[in-house]
C-alpha cells in the first residue's frame, strides 16, 4: 500500500518502507500535487506552492525536470503522474495521504456514538503527526496550510482530552495538561480541562488556585473576566459538585438524535411532461441502491430548460425513499447578483442542517468535509446540488456512503463528474409539442386555448418547447385573462426576445441566458455571438472555422466549450445547432461586436460556402467551364471534396445553408456571391429535382445581375431562370426569359451561349408537347455546338434531336442521333450523357416493339444514374421501366418499378406524376 506523508517531512512509504523520491525540493513538488488528491494542479499553482512565485513570473525550468524524475521514482510503486485539465494529476487515493487521513479520523471521532471508540480514533489521528507539516518548505502557501493544520491538530487534541476525561482517564492526562497550560495560559477550554482533571484527582484546592491564576492572567493581559463556562466550572468545584467527581458510567450511551433535515424547496407547480426523464432518474436510483453513492447530473440546454423543476419534482416524488432527510443548496453557478458559492460555505450549511454544535466544527475546510461525510455515512439521504458552475463545486459535497443519492444540475456538461465520479448523465431536451400545449392549456385554460387555435400554434412554434418561454407566456395569459392570445403572439413576432423579458431576473429569458453568456471567456463570447449570425439551421465544424477565422482544431475547442456551457448542441453527425431562442439571444450579443468584425465573419463563411459549392459543382458536372471567382477572404479554407459522391453528400447536407447563405449575401448586398451560389447549385438542383429552390435562387440572382457588368452572367441568369420556370410548368415565363437570353447571346455574337439557350428552349417546348418548336431549337443547338470544340455538348445536342424526333415518331432519325450521342459520351467518359442517351434509346426500343432491349437500356441507364445519385431522372426511368415490364407480361416487376417511381415522385413533390403512377398501379391490381 502506498502512503504519502506530509505531517512532518514529505515521504512516500510502501508497505512500511520509505521510497526514495529525490531531493527535498522534488518531494515538495509531490506535496503540491497531492495536497488535493484526484484534482489536476496547474503548473503555475505548483510553482506558487513550491517556489513562492506568483503567476506571471518566469516559470522555473526545473519544474519539468522534477516532474519527470518523480514519474520515474513513483512508477515502480504504481503511481503515475499524468497531464489532465491543463495541469498535473497524481492519482493517489485521499486515504493514502496522511493529512486527509487525519481529517477523516477526526471527523469520525466527532460523530462517534461511543466515547471509547472516539478516543481511539483521536489517538489514531494524532499518531499520524511526526513533526511540522511540510517540513523544510517555506512559502506563503506552505505556511498558511501549516498554520491551518496546526490549528486543527490543537482542536483535535482538546477533543481528545475531553474524551479521555469522559471515560475516566483524568490521571493519565493530568501531566500533559500541566505542561500545556503553561504554554497556553489564556486558553479557557484547556484551563477547564485542567481544573476538571485536578478536581477528579482529589486536588480541589489546586483546581481553585489554578482558576485564580487564569482569572488574574486574563484580567492583566486582556482586561476580561473568564467566560461563563469556566466560571460555572469554578463554582461547581467550589461547591464540591458530586456530579463532577466521576465521568458518566455508560460511555457507550447514544447521543441525543439530531433532527432530520428537510431542506427541499416546494415541488414546482404546473409541472408537465418529462415522463421519460422521471423514469430514467428512478430506474438509475433503483439499479444503484446499495452499490455506491448515486450521482445523477441532470444537464440540459441553456438556462430555462427546466433542470431545477425536474430535479425538485423528482425529489418530491421519491422523498419517501430517503427517511434520514434531504439536503438542498443553490450553488449559484449562474446567478445575476453573486459569484458561484464556495463549496466550503455549502459544507458549513450542511453541517448546520445536520445540527452540529458550532463549537465542534473544525476550522479546516477538508476537516469540515470529512465531518460532513461522517455524519451522512450509512444514512438514506438525498442531496440536491442545484445550479453548479463546475465539478469542483460539487466534489466536496459528495458523500462517501453507498446509501446516499446526489442529484446535481448545471448548465455545463460536467464531464469530470461523469468520468471521475461515475455520475449518470441526463440531457434535457425542450418539451414536446404535446407537453408544451399541455403547459399552456393548464395555465391559460382549455376554453381559451380552444378558442384561438391559430394563436396557440404561433406561440408553440415560437417557443419550440422552451419551458421558461412557455411559462412566461402562460403566466401572462393567466394573469391577464381578457388579453387575446393573438395579441401575445403578435408581440412575440414584433418584439422577439424583448417580449420574454421580465422585471424578475429569474423570470426573464434574456437575463437568464445572459448569466450563461457572462461565464464564457471573451473568445468564447465572440464565437457564440458570430454563431447567432451564421446562415442556416445549424453549422458544420469547417463552416464554423470559416465563420470564426480560426483553424479547425481551435474552432473545435471553442465549440466544445459552448456545448459544455449548454449554449450549443452537438449531434452525432458532427453538426452544431442552437435552440431558436438561444440563437436569437446570440444574435443580440452580435450587435455589440464592431460592424467590420461581423462583416468579415460573414464574408468568410459565405466564401466558405460559395467556394466549396463551386468545387462540388465541378465534380458533379465536370463539363461546365470554370467561372471566375472572387479571391477567398483571409483565414477561409473551403472544405476538401475528393470525389463526386463526397460532393453530392456535401450538397445534400448543406443545401438549406446554401439557400440561407444566398439570402444573407442578398441582404449585404454582395451581388457576385448571390449569383455564384445560384450558378454553383444549378446542376445539383437538377439532379435532385429541387425545382422550387432552383427557381428561388435564380430569381435572387436576377435581382443581383443588374448590378454586375458581365453580359454572360445576365445570359446565364435568364437561361437558368427560364429552365426553372419551365420545370414548374410556367411555360410563358420560361419562354420569355429564354428569349431574353437568346437575344443577349446573339447581340454579343456568343455561339456557345446561343447553343445553350436553344438547348434550353428545346426542353421548354418539349414540356408543353410542342415537338415541332422543340425540334427546331434542338437542330439550331446542334448546328451551333458543331462550331465549338466541346464534344460532350455536341453529344448532348445529338441526343436532344434524337429524343424529340422519337416524340414525333421518326424513330430511324431518333435512333441514328442517339446512337451517335452514346458513342461520343462513352468516348469522352461522360456517364451522365451516356445514361441520357441510353434512356432515349430505351424509349425508342419500347416504342418500336423491342421491349426487352428497352428494359436492358433502362437498367443500364439506371445503374449510371444511381452512381451519379441523379434521383430526378431515375424516377421517370422507373416509370417507363414499369411499362416495358407490363408489355412483356412481367407484372410483378412492373409493380416493383412503379412503386419505386411513386416513392421518388412523392419525395420530389411531383404530385401529378405520382398520381398517374398510382393509377397505373391501381389498374394493374384491378386487372390481376
C-alpha positions, 0 to 999 in steps of 0.5 A, a space after each residue: 500500500 502506498 502512503 504519502 506523508 506530509 505531517 512532518 517531512 514529505 515521504 512516500 512509504 510502501 508497505 512500511 518502507 520509505 521510497 526514495 523520491 529525490 531531493 527535498 525540493 522534488 518531494 515538495 513538488 509531490 506535496 503540491 500535487 497531492 495536497 488535493 488528491 484526484 484534482 489536476 494542479 496547474 503548473 503555475 499553482 505548483 510553482 506558487 506552492 513550491 517556489 513562492 512565485 506568483 503567476 506571471 513570473 518566469 516559470 522555473 525550468 526545473 519544474 519539468 525536470 522534477 516532474 519527470 524524475 518523480 514519474 520515474 521514482 513513483 512508477 515502480 510503486 504504481 503511481 503515475 503522474 499524468 497531464 489532465 485539465 491543463 495541469 498535473 494529476 497524481 492519482 493517489 487515493 485521499 486515504 493514502 495521504 496522511 493529512 486527509 487521513 487525519 481529517 477523516 479520523 477526526 471527523 469520525 471521532 466527532 460523530 462517534 456514538 461511543 466515547 471509547 471508540 472516539 478516543 481511539 480514533 483521536 489517538 489514531 489521528 494524532 499518531 499520524 503527526 511526526 513533526 511540522 507539516 511540510 517540513 523544510 518548505 517555506 512559502 506563503 502557501 506552505 505556511 498558511 496550510 501549516 498554520 491551518 493544520 496546526 490549528 486543527 491538530 490543537 482542536 483535535 487534541 482538546 477533543 481528545 482530552 475531553 474524551 479521555 476525561 469522559 471515560 475516566 482517564 483524568 490521571 493519565 492526562 493530568 501531566 500533559 495538561 500541566 505542561 500545556 497550560 503553561 504554554 497556553 495560559 489564556 486558553 479557557 477550554 484547556 484551563 477547564 480541562 485542567 481544573 476538571 482533571 485536578 478536581 477528579 484527582 482529589 486536588 480541589 484546592 489546586 483546581 481553585 488556585 489554578 482558576 485564580 491564576 487564569 482569572 488574574 492572567 486574563 484580567 492583566 493581559 486582556 482586561 476580561 473576566 473568564 467566560 461563563 463556562 469556566 466560571 460555572 466550572 469554578 463554582 461547581 468545584 467550589 461547591 464540591 459538585 458530586 456530579 463532577 467527581 466521576 465521568 458518566 458510567 455508560 460511555 457507550 450511551 447514544 447521543 441525543 438524535 439530531 433532527 432530520 433535515 428537510 431542506 427541499 424547496 416546494 415541488 414546482 407547480 404546473 409541472 408537465 411532461 418529462 415522463 421519460 426523464 422521471 423514469 430514467 432518474 428512478 430506474 438509475 436510483 433503483 439499479 444503484 441502491 446499495 452499490 455506491 453513492 448515486 450521482 445523477 447530473 441532470 444537464 440540459 440546454 441553456 438556462 430555462 430548460 427546466 433542470 431545477 423543476 425536474 430535479 425538485 419534482 423528482 425529489 418530491 416524488 421519491 422523498 419517501 425513499 430517503 427517511 434520514 432527510 434531504 439536503 438542498 443548496 443553490 450553488 449559484 453557478 449562474 446567478 445575476 447578483 453573486 459569484 458561484 458559492 464556495 463549496 466550503 460555505 455549502 459544507 458549513 450549511 450542511 453541517 448546520 442542517 445536520 445540527 452540529 454544535 458550532 463549537 465542534 466544527 473544525 476550522 479546516 475546510 477538508 476537516 469540515 468535509 470529512 465531518 460532513 461525510 461522517 455524519 451522512 455515512 450509512 444514512 438514506 439521504 438525498 442531496 440536491 446540488 442545484 445550479 453548479 458552475 463546475 465539478 469542483 463545486 460539487 466534489 466536496 459535497 459528495 458523500 462517501 456512503 453507498 446509501 446516499 443519492 446526489 442529484 446535481 444540475 448545471 448548465 455545463 456538461 460536467 464531464 469530470 463528474 461523469 468520468 471521475 465520479 461515475 455520475 449518470 448523465 441526463 440531457 434535457 431536451 425542450 418539451 414536446 409539442 404535446 407537453 408544451 400545449 399541455 403547459 399552456 392549456 393548464 395555465 391559460 385554460 382549455 376554453 381559451 386555448 380552444 378558442 384561438 387555435 391559430 394563436 396557440 400554434 404561433 406561440 408553440 412554434 415560437 417557443 419550440 418547447 422552451 419551458 421558461 418561454 412557455 411559462 412566461 407566456 402562460 403566466 401572462 395569459 393567466 394573469 391577464 385573462 381578457 388579453 387575446 392570445 393573438 395579441 401575445 403572439 403578435 408581440 412575440 413576432 414584433 418584439 422577439 426576445 424583448 417580449 420574454 423579458 421580465 422585471 424578475 431576473 429569474 423570470 426573464 429569458 434574456 437575463 437568464 441566458 445572459 448569466 450563461 453568456 457572462 461565464 464564457 471567456 471573451 473568445 468564447 463570447 465572440 464565437 457564440 455571438 458570430 454563431 447567432 449570425 451564421 446562415 442556416 439551421 445549424 453549422 458544420 465544424 469547417 463552416 464554423 472555422 470559416 465563420 470564426 477565422 480560426 483553424 479547425 482544431 481551435 474552432 473545435 475547442 471553442 465549440 466544445 466549450 459552448 456545448 459544455 456551457 449548454 449554449 450549443 448542441 452537438 449531434 452525432 453527425 458532427 453538426 452544431 445547432 442552437 435552440 431558436 431562442 438561444 440563437 436569437 439571444 446570440 444574435 443580440 450579443 452580435 450587435 455589440 461586436 464592431 460592424 467590420 468584425 461581423 462583416 468579415 465573419 460573414 464574408 468568410 463563411 459565405 466564401 466558405 460556402 460559395 467556394 466549396 459549392 463551386 468545387 462540388 459543382 465541378 465534380 458533379 458536372 465536370 463539363 461546365 467551364 470554370 467561372 471566375 471567382 472572387 479571391 477567398 477572404 483571409 483565414 477561409 479554407 473551403 472544405 476538401 471534396 475528393 470525389 463526386 459522391 463526397 460532393 453530392 453528400 456535401 450538397 445534400 447536407 448543406 443545401 438549406 445553408 446554401 439557400 440561407 447563405 444566398 439570402 444573407 449575401 442578398 441582404 449585404 448586398 454582395 451581388 457576385 456571391 448571390 449569383 455564384 451560389 445560384 450558378 454553383 447549385 444549378 446542376 445539383 438542383 437538377 439532379 435532385 429535382 429541387 425545382 422550387 429552390 432552383 427557381 428561388 435562387 435564380 430569381 435572387 440572382 436576377 435581382 443581383 445581375 443588374 448590378 454586375 457588368 458581365 453580359 454572360 452572367 445576365 445570359 446565364 441568369 435568364 437561361 437558368 431562370 427560364 429552365 426553372 420556370 419551365 420545370 414548374 410548368 410556367 411555360 410563358 415565363 420560361 419562354 420569355 426569359 429564354 428569349 431574353 437570353 437568346 437575344 443577349 447571346 446573339 447581340 454579343 455574337 456568343 455561339 456557345 451561349 446561343 447553343 445553350 439557350 436553344 438547348 434550353 428552349 428545346 426542353 421548354 417546348 418539349 414540356 408543353 408537347 410542342 415537338 415541332 418548336 422543340 425540334 427546331 431549337 434542338 437542330 439550331 443547338 446542334 448546328 451551333 455546338 458543331 462550331 465549338 470544340 466541346 464534344 460532350 455538348 455536341 453529344 448532348 445536342 445529338 441526343 436532344 434531336 434524337 429524343 424529340 424526333 422519337 416524340 414525333 415518331 421518326 424513330 430511324 432519325 431518333 435512333 441514328 442521333 442517339 446512337 451517335 450521342 452514346 458513342 461520343 459520351 462513352 468516348 469522352 467518359 461522360 456517364 451522365 450523357 451516356 445514361 441520357 442517351 441510353 434512356 432515349 434509346 430505351 424509349 425508342 426500343 419500347 416504342 418500336 416493339 423491342 421491349 426487352 432491349 428497352 428494359 436492358 437500356 433502362 437498367 443500364 441507364 439506371 445503374 449510371 444514374 444511381 452512381 451519379 445519385 441523379 434521383 430526378 431522372 431515375 424516377 421517370 426511368 422507373 416509370 417507363 421501366 414499369 411499362 416495358 415490364 407490363 408489355 412483356 407480361 412481367 407484372 410483378 416487376 412492373 409493380 416493383 418499378 412503379 412503386 419505386 417511381 411513386 416513392 421518388 415522385 412523392 419525395 420530389 413533390 411531383 404530385 401529378 406524376 405520382 398520381 398517374 403512377 398510382 393509377 397505373 398501379 391501381 389498374 394493374 391490381 384491378 386487372 390481376 
